[in-house]
Amino acid sequence: MLTFPKRLPFMHKQSKVAGLAPGTLVHIGEQRIAKPIMSSIQYDASSIEERPLENLDISSIKTGVRWVNIDGLHDTQLIASVGKQLSVHPLTLEDILNTGQRPKFEEMDDYLFAVLKMIYIDSETHELQIEQVSIILKENEVISFQEQTGDVFEQVRGRIRKKKGRIRDMGPDYLFYTLIDAVVDHYFSVMEVFSDRIEGIEDKLITSPMSDDLQEIYMLKRQLLLVRKAAWPLREAISTLHKSEHDLLHKDTSIYFRDVYDHTIQTIDTIETLRDMISGMLDVYLSSVSNKMNEVMKVLTIFAAIFIPLTFIAGIYGMNFKYMPELDWSYGYFTVLGIMFIVCAIMLLYFKRKHWF
């Protein structure tokens, strides 16, 4: 079953950087792992080398493409060291460390920079994960920055290791596209989970709505809002990337970014559809609860209506006046009971003909 994180991304306090000079490196967000982990995959059409890294060494890139991945953003000294070796602007490093950064794409003289929100369902905890991924494209390498271990790039790594598709024959710009495409494609997987959960709740709302369902509806609405905040700026970023004429992006790769843009539009359309479904679920819940209450009130009203004349008759003969008629009649008790029964039967027959029950 899908569960949700207790603390929400995009809500990190920005007070840490208030009054600081632009480009000051301050990590804004949660420390999700104890120690940053660096790894490298260097490949070309005929060979591949995969290994962990202690320090980034630019001189080790001689031929082919290198993909460096860094998990953990809380070590500002490490990020500053990486930025210095790669000649990355301090403002770019500041955006990498700010995990509440809005998805965007920027062009610099010698590199391209993209910020995305990666969402996926953790295979062990079944919890919805939302984290920031920053990707830098250089002349012959790609560097990705993540908040923690675990990502949506395992299929990309598998394609590189097994030489599937054209990734080993293409340049770093194609790897840059592939990573962005993997992030966007996983939006569809998460949307499927949301869709299945919404359909399950809808079935429950029609048959037996419970107060727990309302809480889950609001939780789904809250989480879908976060996914929407991640997807909408992504459309603008991918559009800018698709139209870019930077020297690091070859014409052969441009068409693939257009495909990613189409996927982004589809994702946004799906999110809006799910939002409408959730809003409709609230109406269904309120209607179901109201109908259920009306059924209860109808039954109680019928019982009350039946007992009103019976109570009237019983009240009259319960006044105990000395000279009331039929007080000394031996058949009076049974006659009154019979009259009560007849009145009850007539009222039930009348309610039945009116289709009130």
Secondary structure, 3 states (H helix, E strand, C coil): CCECCCCCCCCCCCHHHCCCCCCCCCCECCCCCCCCEEEEEEECCCCEEEEEECCCCHHHCCCCEEEEEEECCCCHHHHHHHHHHHCCCHHHHHHHHECCCCCEEEECCCCEEEEEEEEEECCCCCEEEEEEEEEEECCCEEEEEECCCCCCCHHHHHHHHHCCCCHHHCCHHHHHHHHHHHHHHHHHHHHHHHHHHHHHHHHHHHHCCCHHHHHHHHHHHHHHHHHHHHHHHHHHHHHHHHHCCCCCCCHHHHHHHHHHHHHHHHHHHHHHHHHHHHHHHHHHHHHHHHHHHHHHHHHHHHHHHHHHHHHHHHHHCCCCCCCCCCCCCCCHHHHHHHHHHHHHHHHHHHHHHCCCC
